[in-house]
Amino acid sequence: MPEYQTILVQDQGPVRVLTLNQPQLFNPLDAQSGRELVAALEEADRDSQVRALVLTGAGKAFAAGGNIRLMGELVRSGQASKPFFSEISAILNRSVITLRRLSKPVVCALNGVAAGGGLGWCLACDLVVAAESARLDPGYVRIAVNPDGGTSVMVARLIGLQRASEFFMLGRVLSASEALEWGMVNRVVPDDQVLAEALDLARQLAAGPAQALAATKALLNRATLADLESILEDERRWIIELADQPDFVEGINAFFQKRQPRFGGR
């Protein structure tokens, strides 16, 4: 099994647990973590001993999305943001497609906040078990960019247009209980039980008929996410353009200065 720098891999019988493992940075989406997640998922799909997966995060966060420290460095240095977003959005898109194409079921153990691209990873899993303290944070509007990681389509189809508009346009952070009420997660459990509950569901899936589950997942993809790849590309194109605008610079500066942004773009 390959060794990864940003992901821990542990097998518990027929269930493989993948843990995003940059807790000091709240498990960001970056070039290395995105590529390693794809590699780890593909390796699990090839392993006949693995019948289901659990995806979780180390520390207080599940995944905080794009590395905002790197974005801040770009803004402060005056460098163009387009190359950064072009690379990172392509990596995110591939990881989301891999999660959905995977023939084996994936359960998200949402141990903490899922923000930005981390929200895409969470919702691309087949089932989501959330800790009581977990939160879903779209975050995008606060730095003047659009949703990515397929979240624009997944969220809209999970909760409907009006709630999706509120979630994204107002940057509304959802608690685990609100996410359950809105239909974005399957279960909410005490924090210290989230991994155990996710493992229990994964073991139930692992004991099921593998080919039937794979066919079911493929059919659900076709029924609800047949246009996922084209929407991912639309999201990528928009975010590259928006990252080149003054409002993005203002959003990043406001984040690090701990103040409300003052947007003025059109």
PLY file of the C-alpha trace (Angstrom):
ply
format ascii 1.0
element vertex 266
property float x
property float y
property float z
element edge 265
property int vertex1
property int vertex2
end_header
0.00 0.00 0.00
1.42 3.43 -0.89
2.47 5.83 1.86
0.80 9.22 1.94
1.87 12.49 3.54
-1.60 13.98 4.07
-3.81 10.90 4.54
-3.82 8.09 7.09
-4.99 4.70 5.83
-6.29 2.01 8.19
-8.15 -1.18 7.43
-10.75 -2.45 9.87
-11.75 -5.75 8.36
-13.43 -5.07 5.00
-13.71 -1.32 5.72
-10.89 1.06 4.81
-10.72 4.28 6.82
-9.14 7.28 5.07
-8.33 10.13 7.45
-7.43 13.56 6.10
-4.37 14.27 8.21
-3.28 17.90 8.29
-5.05 18.86 11.52
-2.82 21.89 12.16
-4.22 23.39 8.93
-7.75 22.02 9.41
-7.22 19.45 6.63
-7.18 21.81 3.66
-7.68 20.99 0.03
-4.28 21.55 -1.56
-2.42 20.04 -4.49
-0.91 17.25 -2.42
-3.96 16.33 -0.35
-6.22 16.35 -3.41
-3.93 14.12 -5.43
-3.35 11.78 -2.51
-7.07 11.45 -1.87
-7.61 10.43 -5.49
-4.76 7.92 -5.29
-6.03 6.45 -2.00
-9.57 6.10 -3.34
-8.40 4.45 -6.53
-6.16 2.07 -4.56
-9.11 1.09 -2.36
-11.27 0.49 -5.41
-8.67 -1.91 -6.81
-8.28 -3.83 -3.54
-10.67 -6.79 -3.53
-10.43 -7.02 0.26
-11.94 -3.55 0.68
-15.73 -3.51 0.39
-16.58 -0.09 1.87
-14.80 3.08 2.96
-15.04 5.73 5.66
-13.70 9.23 4.99
-13.01 11.45 8.00
-10.66 14.16 9.24
-8.05 14.37 11.98
-8.41 16.99 14.70
-11.20 19.53 14.98
-12.11 19.81 11.29
-13.21 17.45 8.57
-11.81 19.63 5.78
-11.59 23.41 5.60
-11.51 23.69 1.82
-8.90 25.63 -0.15
-5.81 26.68 1.79
-6.64 30.28 2.59
-3.12 30.90 3.87
-1.81 30.26 0.38
-4.49 32.56 -1.02
-3.38 35.26 1.42
0.24 34.88 0.32
-0.81 35.29 -3.30
-2.80 38.44 -2.54
-0.03 39.99 -0.43
2.60 39.26 -3.07
0.48 40.69 -5.86
0.70 37.46 -7.86
-2.12 36.39 -10.14
-4.56 33.99 -8.50
-5.70 32.32 -11.72
-2.92 29.68 -11.90
-3.52 28.66 -8.28
-7.27 28.26 -8.74
-6.87 26.59 -12.11
-4.73 23.86 -10.56
-6.59 23.41 -7.29
-10.06 23.37 -8.87
-8.97 20.75 -11.40
-7.65 18.57 -8.56
-10.84 19.07 -6.54
-12.97 18.15 -9.54
-11.05 14.95 -10.10
-11.38 13.95 -6.44
-15.15 14.54 -6.44
-15.58 12.58 -9.67
-13.51 9.76 -8.18
-15.68 9.64 -5.06
-18.83 9.40 -7.17
-17.41 6.91 -9.68
-16.02 4.63 -6.98
-17.71 1.25 -7.20
-17.60 0.87 -3.41
-19.77 2.84 -0.97
-18.18 5.66 1.02
-19.45 6.89 4.39
-18.37 10.34 5.58
-17.66 10.59 9.31
-18.13 14.35 9.54
-16.13 15.02 12.68
-15.99 18.81 12.40
-16.46 21.68 9.98
-16.71 20.99 6.25
-16.07 24.19 4.33
-15.52 25.08 0.69
-14.01 22.17 -1.18
-14.26 20.08 1.98
-18.01 20.43 1.64
-17.70 18.91 -1.82
-15.79 15.93 -0.41
-18.40 15.43 2.31
-21.43 15.57 0.02
-19.81 13.37 -2.63
-19.87 10.50 -0.13
-22.81 8.11 -0.26
-23.83 8.55 3.39
-22.92 11.24 5.92
-22.81 10.76 9.70
-22.25 14.09 11.46
-20.95 14.84 14.92
-23.20 17.13 16.94
-20.59 19.88 16.80
-20.01 19.56 13.05
-20.91 22.42 10.72
-21.43 22.89 7.01
-19.92 26.20 5.96
-20.20 27.30 2.30
-17.77 30.17 2.92
-17.47 31.12 -0.76
-19.35 34.39 -0.73
-17.13 35.74 2.06
-14.16 35.73 -0.31
-16.23 36.61 -3.40
-16.01 33.32 -5.28
-18.60 30.78 -6.41
-19.35 27.29 -5.07
-17.08 24.52 -6.32
-16.52 20.79 -5.89
-19.94 20.07 -7.35
-21.65 21.65 -4.36
-23.79 23.95 -6.50
-25.56 20.95 -8.02
-25.45 18.58 -5.05
-26.79 21.07 -2.53
-29.52 22.38 -4.85
-30.76 18.86 -5.55
-30.60 17.83 -1.91
-32.43 20.80 -0.41
-34.08 22.72 -3.26
-33.47 26.07 -4.90
-34.65 28.43 -2.14
-32.67 26.83 0.67
-29.63 26.42 -1.59
-29.84 30.14 -2.43
-29.93 30.99 1.26
-27.07 28.63 2.03
-24.72 29.94 -0.66
-25.74 33.56 -1.22
-25.93 34.44 2.47
-23.06 32.13 3.38
-25.25 30.54 6.01
-23.39 28.11 8.26
-25.52 25.08 9.13
-25.24 23.19 12.38
-25.35 19.41 12.24
-28.96 19.39 13.42
-29.97 21.95 10.76
-28.14 19.94 8.10
-30.10 16.86 9.19
-33.39 18.77 9.03
-32.51 20.09 5.57
-31.59 16.62 4.30
-27.85 17.16 3.83
-26.67 14.50 6.28
-28.12 11.10 7.22
-27.50 10.98 10.98
-26.25 13.15 13.83
-24.54 11.54 16.82
-22.49 12.70 19.83
-19.00 13.77 18.85
-17.30 10.79 20.43
-19.50 8.37 18.49
-19.21 9.74 14.95
-16.46 7.41 13.73
-18.01 4.36 15.41
-21.39 5.09 13.83
-19.83 5.62 10.40
-17.90 2.36 10.77
-21.09 0.54 11.73
-22.83 1.78 8.57
-19.78 0.95 6.46
-19.70 -2.59 7.87
-23.37 -3.01 6.99
-22.59 -1.90 3.44
-19.51 -4.13 3.31
-21.70 -7.12 4.19
-24.08 -6.33 1.33
-23.97 -7.54 -2.29
-21.03 -5.63 -3.79
-22.15 -5.74 -7.42
-25.71 -4.70 -6.58
-24.46 -1.79 -4.47
-22.12 -0.68 -7.26
-24.98 -0.83 -9.78
-27.24 1.10 -7.41
-24.65 3.83 -6.96
-24.14 4.09 -10.72
-27.89 4.39 -11.27
-28.25 7.04 -8.57
-25.42 8.97 -10.21
-27.22 8.79 -13.52
-30.56 9.77 -12.00
-29.34 12.75 -10.00
-25.82 13.74 -11.11
-25.61 12.87 -14.80
-24.41 16.41 -15.53
-21.94 16.57 -12.62
-18.80 16.72 -14.74
-20.05 19.57 -16.94
-21.17 21.55 -13.86
-17.79 20.95 -12.19
-16.15 22.46 -15.27
-18.52 25.44 -15.15
-17.68 25.96 -11.47
-13.96 25.77 -12.29
-14.20 28.37 -15.04
-16.19 30.78 -12.89
-13.92 30.51 -9.86
-10.81 31.14 -11.98
-12.37 34.34 -13.31
-13.67 35.52 -9.94
-10.29 34.97 -8.28
-8.90 37.62 -10.63
-11.34 40.30 -9.43
-10.86 43.08 -6.83
-13.64 41.64 -4.67
-11.61 38.47 -4.15
-8.62 40.50 -2.94
-10.93 42.41 -0.60
-12.45 39.19 0.74
-9.05 37.68 1.49
-7.76 40.89 3.10
-10.89 41.16 5.23
-10.49 37.56 6.38
-6.98 38.12 7.66
-7.85 41.53 9.12
-10.84 39.96 10.93
-13.37 42.46 9.59
-16.40 42.51 7.32
-15.46 42.78 3.63
-16.46 45.88 1.69
-17.27 44.61 -1.78
-17.58 47.02 -4.66
-17.24 44.98 -7.82
-19.93 44.60 -10.47
0 1
1 2
2 3
3 4
4 5
5 6
6 7
7 8
8 9
9 10
10 11
11 12
12 13
13 14
14 15
15 16
16 17
17 18
18 19
19 20
20 21
21 22
22 23
23 24
24 25
25 26
26 27
27 28
28 29
29 30
30 31
31 32
32 33
33 34
34 35
35 36
36 37
37 38
38 39
39 40
40 41
41 42
42 43
43 44
44 45
45 46
46 47
47 48
48 49
49 50
50 51
51 52
52 53
53 54
54 55
55 56
56 57
57 58
58 59
59 60
60 61
61 62
62 63
63 64
64 65
65 66
66 67
67 68
68 69
69 70
70 71
71 72
72 73
73 74
74 75
75 76
76 77
77 78
78 79
79 80
80 81
81 82
82 83
83 84
84 85
85 86
86 87
87 88
88 89
89 90
90 91
91 92
92 93
93 94
94 95
95 96
96 97
97 98
98 99
99 100
100 101
101 102
102 103
103 104
104 105
105 106
106 107
107 108
108 109
109 110
110 111
111 112
112 113
113 114
114 115
115 116
116 117
117 118
118 119
119 120
120 121
121 122
122 123
123 124
124 125
125 126
126 127
127 128
128 129
129 130
130 131
131 132
132 133
133 134
134 135
135 136
136 137
137 138
138 139
139 140
140 141
141 142
142 143
143 144
144 145
145 146
146 147
147 148
148 149
149 150
150 151
151 152
152 153
153 154
154 155
155 156
156 157
157 158
158 159
159 160
160 161
161 162
162 163
163 164
164 165
165 166
166 167
167 168
168 169
169 170
170 171
171 172
172 173
173 174
174 175
175 176
176 177
177 178
178 179
179 180
180 181
181 182
182 183
183 184
184 185
185 186
186 187
187 188
188 189
189 190
190 191
191 192
192 193
193 194
194 195
195 196
196 197
197 198
198 199
199 200
200 201
201 202
202 203
203 204
204 205
205 206
206 207
207 208
208 209
209 210
210 211
211 212
212 213
213 214
214 215
215 216
216 217
217 218
218 219
219 220
220 221
221 222
222 223
223 224
224 225
225 226
226 227
227 228
228 229
229 230
230 231
231 232
232 233
233 234
234 235
235 236
236 237
237 238
238 239
239 240
240 241
241 242
242 243
243 244
244 245
245 246
246 247
247 248
248 249
249 250
250 251
251 252
252 253
253 254
254 255
255 256
256 257
257 258
258 259
259 260
260 261
261 262
262 263
263 264
264 265
